[in-house]
Amino acid sequence: MTEATPGPDLLRQEVRKFTPYTAGLSIDAIRDAHSLDQVYKLASNENPLGVPPLALKAMQRAASSAFRYPRSGNPDLVNAIAAKHNVPAKCIVPGNGSDEIIDLLIRVLCRPGQDAVLTCRPCFSMYELQAKLCGAELRQVPLLPDFTFDWEGLLAQAQQNVKLIFLTSPDNPSGYAPPASQLADFARALPPSCILAIDEAYMDFAQPQEAYSLLPRLEEFPNVAVMRTFSKMYGLAGLRLGFGVCPPWLADHLWRVRLPFSVNLIAEQAGVAALQDDAFIAQTLKTVTDGRTLLTNELQALGFEVLPSLANFILMRPKHQFGMDAANIHQQLLCRGVIIRPMAGYGMPDRLRVSIGNEQENRALLQALRDIHTASNAKP
Ligand SMILES: *Cc1c(COP(=O)(O)O)cnc(C)c1O
């Protein structure tokens, strides 16, 4: 006799077949697995200088208020963002990472089984994961061979049931950012049936901003939303804090459906302080810019093809002369305590993504690669 008990059959189809996000490997896991003293993580594009000092102080101050619920509407943070970016407060929605904003946009706009999300391929996996979870169709337009966007292809697809388009600028994993004028032309050419969401997680690293970002002139574009994060330039990835800037009607409805306290009290105060820490931001920008130049030059000399990047990471491909394929290089680096990001999950098994680290981290990566190169060429 079979006894009926609740089990996975109860789950929604989209949930049962869901494959979760693959995060970068953790320092602790690699240290234990390879019995290493020192492990360097250049896999998740975190800030190489750590937490902004002003944010650290703000967190310590806020800690004693942690028994309180955050204030509804996160007014301190919303006002700080509005002032920093010169956008109306009513357009701003903070989230538990910009991942929450991605998820919210899909859920408020796309009807399961009917509407579609359009992205490039390859792209940041979160758009695809949340679209599938929501039961929205996913349509993708391949990037052009030089990793630029296929505007015509995107426009041709942005019809019928496409409700939401995600573009990443600067793009992950290539580091490419289209000129703002191209984004503006694309936004203007779109039918009124869809929203263009521009994920600017790395825009803080692209200078000058006006050349690449539509955020300074967002009021010209009633169909555009922009997402930013505190996880990269602002050094607060572990707190989970990001925000969307969108037309007021959309922001209003994101607020209505957002979990009431998804941005916690400590994160809110840390975010406010991080936005004011100009010295830390300037230092980060210099570290990343200098490190990007150093790594690009040295990696090219070692036998890698390196794409130009406007972000705090670079995408590279070992050439034949390096004598080892990308998967092997990734493994060998792990054994030497350097974590970088393999790109097989993005459909590019021959490439690797490296976050720009601080000077010590960059040197450690280059030394480990030299050691690997020497060891592999010494083989009979
Ligand atoms: C890192 C990253 C984010 C940031 O996500 P958070 O949830 O804010 O940490 C968003 N989009 C892209 C493309 C990223 O690489």
The ligand as a Gaussian input file, in Angstrom:
#p B3LYP/6-31G(d) Opt

LIG

0 1
 C       27.724000      42.126000      -9.162000
 C       26.597000      42.407000     -10.082000
 C       25.408000      42.931000      -9.592000
 C       25.271000      43.309000      -8.140000
 O       24.417000      42.497000      -7.481000
 P       24.051000      42.830000      -5.964000
 O       22.838000      42.006000      -5.770000
 O       23.774000      44.302000      -5.883000
 O       25.218000      42.407000      -5.133000
 C       24.381000      43.196000     -10.472000
 N       24.535000      42.972000     -11.781000
 C       25.672000      42.494000     -12.291000
 C       25.809000      42.317000     -13.754000
 C       26.726000      42.175000     -11.452000
 O       27.841000      41.661000     -11.963000

